[in-house]
Amino acid sequence: MQPDSDLKALYVGGEWVQTPDVHRIYNKYTGELFVQISKAGTKEKDMAIEAAQRAMRQSEFGPAQRFQVLHRAHELLLERLEEFAACIAQEGGKPIADARTEVNRSALVFLLSAQEAAKIAGEIVPTQVAPNVNIGPRLIYTIKKPIGIVCAISPFNFPLNLVVHKVAPALAAGNPVIIKPASDTAYSALLLCELLEQAGLPKGYVSCLVGSGSTLGDELLTDPRIRKYTFTGSPEVGKHIHRTVGMRKVTLELGSNSATIVHKDANVEKAAARLARMAFAHAGQICISVQRIFVHRDVEQRFMEAFLANTAKLKVGDPMDPDTVVGPMISEKEAVRIEGWVDEAVKAGASIVTGGKRDKNVYYPTVLTNVCRGMKVIDEEAFAPVVSISPYNDIEEAVQLVNDSKYGLQAGVFTNSISLAHRIPYLLEVGGVIINDTSSFRADQMPYGGVKESGIGKEGPAFAIEEMLETVTVAVNLEE
């Protein structure tokens, strides 16, 4: 267990390790010191990798034990729900109600991964399918093996669930995993290591290293002993990872400026209520947060009135208040950035319908109209409580507006047309289409990942596990 000290230790290869270098994490709402954490260097990185290599050579961590450890982690996380939720709310600024949801989702990911660990198997390859080719009496089949050490690089906005989405599938596949969490929300990941230790995970199968991307991050990327990287973050860093790791496997969950269409036959009031909540939840700091809304002209006025009324009801402020929906942004620097983006858009012709105010690192829910390409608030990933609303004339125009983006993670479509609901997924250039809900919907068991600059590969336990296994073909000559 974590030693009793004001300086929180790193978890390195099954041991708690303190270092002279310290990273301080502050409460994102009050600004008070929350926790002090040791920072890792080259020594700790090598210790983690060497421990992972030893674990793979020496530990018996087969499917049955993987199932038991992951299932126990599921149970322990539910038992410690309030502890983890309070940590997420304080170090990440996430409203406590959403933080509790994040812990529950993380527990589910452990359970789903445990179930998948018990199902990993190869397959028989039929040999009598080519009548003009005689391959003789042979048995051909495949087996699945762990790929090797996995490096999991996670962001600040889901400091537990996005770590678990990488760690649990890696362990289910039998791989050791090294976590590099976002430094300013790293304590959740260290608490997770403590929980996995309590769940009976063999030493060496998980490590958590805290440090900057430019030093520790690059050392992890250039170490050939790591065989797979799974990353959630910005497109710029994702591209750097892809260039650096070469032929080794990557899963990259990158940027988005997700859109939702409200068609003329939709339930406008339902759409407005749902969109107001999900455009501004966690201060818009969600990869699939609603950033662009396209509304059919026939229902534009009715939608706008309902949307603004619902937005006005959202409580802004202290994330520890259970009624808060919009808490602080991760830093005042980020709040100043989005304030600048909105000011630029207004100077270029956009209109602020509501919001546009900042109090330190709290940016109030902001609705823009009259936006156009060339404005950062719609071209780039805002990652802030800012949404634009634009009208369209027909569904073909709406599809064009959604696709006019370098990103393609998810899109939402509100419609009561069965025909449109089944046709539009073929037209939208995104990795996920959500019918009669916003782009922000995600079920943890579904395949999740985008196209274009939104990334490579899929998350979701069953799909992530497949990318963390090597398929080996075995051909047996049965001739005597």
C-alpha positions in Angstrom: 0.0 0.0 0.0 1.0 3.6 -0.5 3.3 4.7 2.4 1.9 7.2 4.9 3.6 10.4 3.8 2.8 13.9 2.6 4.7 13.0 -0.6 2.8 10.4 -2.5 5.0 7.7 -4.0 5.0 6.3 -7.6 4.1 2.7 -8.2 7.0 1.1 -10.0 6.9 -2.6 -10.8 4.9 -3.5 -7.7 6.9 -1.2 -5.3 6.1 2.2 -3.9 9.0 4.5 -4.8 9.6 8.1 -3.7 11.9 10.4 -5.7 13.5 13.8 -4.9 11.5 15.5 -7.7 8.0 16.6 -6.8 4.9 17.5 -8.7 2.1 19.5 -7.0 -1.5 19.0 -7.8 -4.0 21.7 -6.9 -7.7 21.7 -6.3 -9.0 23.1 -9.6 -11.8 25.1 -8.0 -10.3 26.4 -4.8 -6.7 26.6 -6.0 -5.5 25.0 -2.7 -2.8 22.3 -2.7 -4.4 18.9 -3.1 -1.5 16.5 -3.1 2.2 16.2 -3.8 3.5 13.4 -6.0 6.9 12.1 -6.8 8.1 12.5 -10.4 9.8 9.8 -12.4 13.0 9.9 -14.3 15.0 7.5 -16.4 15.8 5.3 -13.4 12.2 4.7 -12.6 11.3 4.2 -16.3 13.9 1.4 -16.5 12.8 -0.1 -13.2 9.2 -0.3 -14.5 10.2 -1.9 -17.8 12.6 -4.4 -16.3 9.9 -5.4 -13.7 7.4 -5.9 -16.5 9.8 -8.1 -18.5 10.5 -10.2 -15.4 6.8 -10.5 -14.7 6.1 -11.8 -18.2 9.0 -14.3 -17.9 8.3 -15.5 -14.3 4.7 -14.9 -13.4 1.8 -17.3 -14.1 -0.8 -14.8 -15.1 -3.2 -16.9 -17.2 -6.8 -16.2 -18.2 -8.3 -17.6 -14.9 -6.1 -15.3 -12.7 -6.7 -12.3 -15.0 -10.4 -12.8 -14.7 -10.1 -13.0 -10.9 -8.0 -9.9 -10.5 -10.1 -7.8 -12.9 -13.3 -8.9 -11.3 -12.0 -8.1 -7.8 -10.9 -4.7 -9.1 -14.5 -4.1 -10.2 -15.7 -4.9 -6.7 -13.1 -2.9 -4.9 -13.7 0.2 -7.1 -17.4 0.1 -6.2 -16.6 -0.2 -2.5 -14.3 2.9 -2.8 -16.5 4.9 -5.1 -16.8 8.0 -2.9 -13.1 8.1 -2.3 -12.3 8.0 -6.1 -15.1 10.4 -7.0 -13.9 13.0 -4.5 -10.4 12.7 -5.9 -11.6 13.2 -9.5 -13.7 16.2 -8.5 -10.8 17.9 -6.6 -7.9 17.2 -8.9 -9.8 17.4 -12.2 -12.6 19.9 -11.4 -15.3 17.5 -12.5 -18.7 18.0 -10.9 -19.1 15.3 -8.2 -22.2 13.8 -9.8 -20.3 13.2 -13.0 -17.3 12.0 -11.0 -19.4 9.3 -9.4 -20.6 8.3 -12.9 -17.0 8.0 -14.0 -16.1 5.7 -11.2 -19.2 3.5 -11.9 -18.2 3.4 -15.6 -14.6 2.5 -14.7 -15.9 -0.4 -12.5 -17.9 -1.6 -15.5 -14.8 -1.6 -17.7 -13.1 -3.8 -15.3 -16.0 -6.2 -15.3 -16.3 -6.2 -19.1 -12.5 -6.8 -19.4 -12.7 -9.7 -16.9 -15.4 -11.3 -19.0 -13.3 -10.8 -22.2 -10.2 -12.3 -20.5 -12.1 -15.6 -20.2 -13.0 -15.6 -23.9 -9.7 -15.1 -25.7 -9.1 -17.8 -28.2 -7.8 -18.6 -31.7 -9.7 -20.3 -34.4 -9.5 -23.2 -36.8 -8.7 -22.3 -40.4 -10.5 -24.6 -42.9 -8.2 -26.4 -45.3 -10.5 -28.0 -47.8 -11.8 -24.7 -49.4 -9.6 -24.7 -52.6 -10.6 -27.7 -54.8 -7.7 -27.2 -57.2 -5.0 -26.9 -54.5 -3.9 -29.9 -52.6 -2.2 -28.9 -49.3 -2.3 -32.4 -47.9 -3.5 -33.5 -44.5 -2.8 -30.4 -42.4 -4.4 -28.8 -39.4 -4.2 -25.0 -39.4 -5.2 -22.9 -36.5 -4.3 -19.7 -34.7 -3.4 -18.8 -31.1 -3.5 -15.5 -29.4 -0.5 -14.3 -27.3 0.1 -11.1 -25.3 1.8 -8.5 -27.4 4.2 -7.4 -24.7 4.6 -4.3 -22.6 1.9 -1.7 -23.2 2.4 2.1 -22.5 -0.9 3.9 -21.6 -0.8 7.7 -21.9 -3.9 9.3 -20.6 -5.4 12.8 -20.4 -6.8 14.9 -17.6 -10.5 15.0 -18.4 -11.3 11.4 -17.4 -8.4 10.7 -15.0 -9.8 7.3 -14.0 -12.0 5.9 -16.8 -9.6 6.6 -19.7 -6.8 5.0 -17.6 -9.0 2.0 -16.9 -10.0 1.7 -20.6 -6.3 1.2 -21.4 -5.1 -0.8 -18.3 -8.0 -3.3 -18.0 -7.8 -4.6 -21.6 -4.0 -4.7 -21.4 -4.2 -6.9 -18.3 -7.0 -9.0 -19.8 -4.8 -9.8 -22.7 -1.9 -10.8 -20.4 0.2 -7.7 -20.9 2.1 -5.6 -18.4 1.2 -1.9 -18.6 3.0 1.3 -17.8 0.7 4.2 -17.1 1.8 7.8 -17.8 -1.2 9.8 -16.6 -1.7 13.6 -17.1 0.5 15.1 -14.4 -2.2 17.5 -13.0 -4.7 14.6 -12.5 -2.3 11.8 -11.7 -3.4 10.9 -8.2 -6.4 9.0 -9.5 -4.1 6.7 -11.4 -1.9 6.1 -8.4 -5.0 5.2 -6.3 -5.9 2.8 -9.1 -2.5 1.1 -8.7 -3.1 0.7 -5.0 -6.5 -0.9 -5.8 -4.9 -3.3 -8.3 -2.3 -4.3 -5.8 -5.1 -5.0 -3.3 -6.9 -7.0 -6.0 -3.9 -9.4 -6.2 -2.2 -8.3 -9.5 1.2 -9.9 -9.7 4.2 -7.5 -9.2 5.5 -6.0 -12.4 2.2 -6.0 -14.3 1.4 -2.3 -13.6 3.5 0.8 -13.0 2.5 4.4 -12.8 5.1 7.1 -13.8 4.4 10.8 -13.5 6.5 13.2 -15.5 6.4 15.6 -18.5 5.7 14.5 -22.0 8.9 16.1 -23.4 11.2 14.1 -21.1 9.6 11.0 -19.6 7.1 10.7 -22.4 9.7 10.7 -25.1 11.9 8.3 -23.2 9.0 5.9 -23.1 8.3 6.4 -26.8 11.9 5.6 -27.8 12.3 2.5 -25.6 12.1 -0.5 -28.0 11.1 -2.8 -25.1 7.6 -1.3 -25.2 5.5 -3.0 -27.9 2.2 -1.1 -27.9 1.1 2.5 -27.2 -2.4 3.6 -26.4 -2.9 7.3 -26.2 -5.7 9.8 -25.7 -4.9 13.5 -26.3 -4.2 16.1 -28.9 -3.6 15.4 -32.6 -0.2 17.1 -32.4 1.0 14.7 -29.7 -0.7 11.8 -31.4 1.2 12.4 -34.6 4.4 12.8 -32.7 3.8 9.4 -31.1 3.0 7.8 -34.4 6.2 9.1 -36.1 8.4 8.2 -33.1 7.3 4.6 -32.5 7.6 3.4 -36.0 6.3 -0.1 -36.7 5.1 -0.7 -33.2 1.4 -0.8 -32.6 -0.6 2.3 -31.6 -4.1 3.2 -30.7 -4.7 7.0 -30.9 -7.8 8.7 -29.6 -7.3 12.3 -30.7 -9.2 15.5 -31.4 -12.8 16.3 -32.2 -15.2 19.2 -32.8 -18.3 16.9 -32.6 -21.5 17.9 -34.3 -25.2 17.0 -33.7 -28.0 17.5 -36.2 -31.5 18.4 -35.2 -33.8 17.6 -38.1 -37.2 19.1 -38.7 -39.0 15.9 -37.7 -37.1 15.6 -34.3 -38.5 16.0 -30.8 -37.2 19.5 -30.5 -37.7 19.9 -26.8 -36.0 16.6 -26.0 -33.1 17.5 -28.3 -32.7 20.9 -26.8 -32.6 19.6 -23.2 -30.2 16.9 -23.9 -27.9 19.1 -26.0 -27.8 21.9 -23.4 -26.6 19.4 -20.8 -24.0 17.7 -23.0 -22.6 20.8 -24.7 -21.5 22.1 -21.3 -21.0 19.0 -19.0 -17.5 19.0 -17.4 -17.0 22.5 -18.9 -17.0 21.0 -22.4 -13.8 19.1 -21.6 -15.0 15.8 -23.1 -13.6 14.4 -26.3 -17.1 13.9 -27.8 -18.5 17.1 -26.2 -21.1 18.8 -28.4 -19.3 21.7 -30.1 -21.4 22.3 -33.3 -25.2 22.1 -33.6 -26.9 22.2 -36.9 -30.7 22.8 -36.8 -33.2 22.6 -39.6 -34.6 26.1 -40.4 -38.2 25.0 -39.9 -37.5 24.4 -36.1 -34.6 26.8 -35.6 -36.5 29.4 -33.5 -38.3 26.8 -31.3 -35.0 24.9 -30.7 -33.1 28.1 -29.8 -35.7 29.2 -27.2 -35.7 25.7 -25.6 -31.9 25.3 -25.7 -31.3 28.7 -24.1 -33.9 28.0 -21.4 -32.2 24.7 -20.6 -28.8 26.3 -20.6 -29.9 29.0 -18.1 -30.8 26.2 -15.6 -27.3 24.8 -15.5 -25.6 25.4 -12.2 -22.0 26.7 -12.6 -19.4 26.6 -9.8 -18.1 24.3 -7.1 -17.6 20.8 -8.4 -18.2 19.3 -4.9 -21.8 20.7 -5.0 -24.0 17.8 -6.2 -26.1 20.2 -8.2 -23.2 21.7 -10.2 -23.1 20.8 -13.9 -20.4 23.2 -15.2 -17.3 23.3 -13.0 -14.0 24.9 -13.6 -11.7 24.3 -16.6 -8.5 22.5 -15.9 -6.5 25.7 -15.6 -6.9 29.5 -15.9 -4.6 29.3 -18.9 -7.1 27.2 -20.8 -10.0 29.5 -19.7 -8.0 32.5 -21.1 -7.4 30.6 -24.3 -11.1 29.9 -25.0 -11.9 33.5 -24.0 -9.5 34.6 -26.7 -11.0 32.2 -29.3 -14.5 33.6 -28.6 -13.3 37.2 -28.9 -11.6 36.4 -32.2 -14.9 34.8 -33.5 -16.9 37.9 -32.5 -14.5 40.2 -34.3 -14.9 38.0 -37.4 -18.7 38.3 -37.3 -20.0 35.7 -34.7 -22.6 36.6 -32.1 -22.7 35.7 -28.5 -26.2 34.7 -27.6 -25.4 33.9 -23.9 -22.2 33.6 -21.9 -18.8 34.9 -23.0 -17.8 35.5 -19.3 -14.9 34.2 -17.3 -14.1 34.2 -13.6 -10.5 32.9 -13.2 -10.7 29.3 -14.6 -14.5 29.2 -14.7 -15.8 30.0 -18.2 -19.6 30.3 -18.3 -21.7 28.3 -20.9 -21.4 30.2 -24.1 -23.6 30.0 -27.2 -22.5 31.4 -30.5 -24.3 32.0 -33.8 -23.2 33.4 -37.2 -20.1 31.3 -37.1 -18.2 30.2 -40.2 -15.1 28.3 -41.3 -11.9 30.0 -40.4 -13.0 30.5 -36.8 -11.1 28.4 -34.2 -14.3 27.9 -32.2 -15.6 25.6 -35.0 -12.5 24.6 -36.9 -10.5 23.4 -33.8 -11.4 21.4 -30.8 -12.6 23.9 -28.3 -12.5 21.6 -25.2 -14.5 24.3 -23.3 -18.1 25.2 -22.6 -18.7 26.8 -26.0 -21.1 25.7 -28.6 -22.2 27.1 -32.0 -25.7 26.8 -33.4 -26.2 27.1 -37.2 -29.3 26.5 -39.5 -29.5 24.3 -42.5 -32.1 23.8 -45.3 -32.0 20.1 -46.1 -30.3 17.0 -44.8 -27.7 17.0 -47.6 -26.5 20.4 -46.4 -26.4 19.2 -42.8 -24.2 16.2 -43.8 -21.9 18.5 -45.7 -21.6 20.8 -42.7 -20.8 18.0 -40.3 -18.2 16.5 -42.7 -16.5 19.8 -43.4 -14.0 19.1 -40.6 -10.5 17.6 -40.2 -12.0 15.5 -37.4 -14.4 12.6 -37.4 -15.0 11.1 -34.0 -18.8 11.0 -33.4 -21.9 12.8 -34.5 -25.5 12.9 -33.2 -28.7 13.0 -35.2 -32.1 13.7 -33.8 -34.8 12.5 -36.2 -38.0 10.5 -36.1 -37.4 9.2 -39.7 -36.5 5.5 -39.6 -35.2 5.8 -43.2 -32.9 8.7 -42.4 -31.7 7.1 -39.2 -30.5 4.0 -41.2 -29.2 6.0 -44.1 -27.2 8.8 -42.5 -24.5 6.6 -40.9 -23.3 5.8 -44.4 -23.1 9.6 -45.2 -21.3 11.0 -42.2 -17.5 10.8 -42.0 -17.2 9.8 -38.3 -16.4 6.7 -36.3 -19.7 6.7 -34.4 -23.2 7.9 -35.3 -25.7 8.4 -32.4 -29.3 8.4 -33.3 -31.7 10.5 -31.2 -29.0 11.5 -28.8 -26.0 13.8 -28.8 -22.5 13.1 -30.1 -21.5 12.7 -26.5 -23.1 9.3 -25.9 -20.7 6.5 -25.2 -21.4 3.0 -23.8 -18.1 1.6 -22.4 -18.6 -1.8 -24.2 -19.0 -0.3 -27.7 -16.2 0.2 -30.2 -15.1 3.8 -29.8 -12.7 5.6 -32.1 -12.7 8.1 -35.0 -11.5 8.7 -38.5 -9.4 11.5 -40.1 -7.5 13.4 -37.4 -9.6 11.9 -34.7 -7.4 8.9 -34.5 -6.5 5.3 -35.2 -7.9 2.1 -33.7 -10.8 1.4 -31.3 -11.4 1.4 -27.6 -14.0 -0.7 -25.7 -12.6 -3.8 -23.9 -13.3 -6.4 -26.6 -11.9 -4.2 -29.3 -8.9 -2.9 -27.4 -8.0 -6.4 -26.3 -7.8 -7.6 -29.9 -5.3 -4.9 -30.6 -3.2 -5.9 -27.6 -2.7 -9.5 -28.8 -0.5 -11.2 -31.4 -2.1 -13.7 -33.7 0.2 -16.7 -34.4 -0.7 -19.2 -37.1 0.1 -22.9 -36.5 0.1 -25.3 -39.5 0.6 -29.0 -38.5 1.5 -31.5 -41.2 -0.4 -34.7 -40.3 1.3 -36.9 -42.9 3.0 -40.0 -41.3 
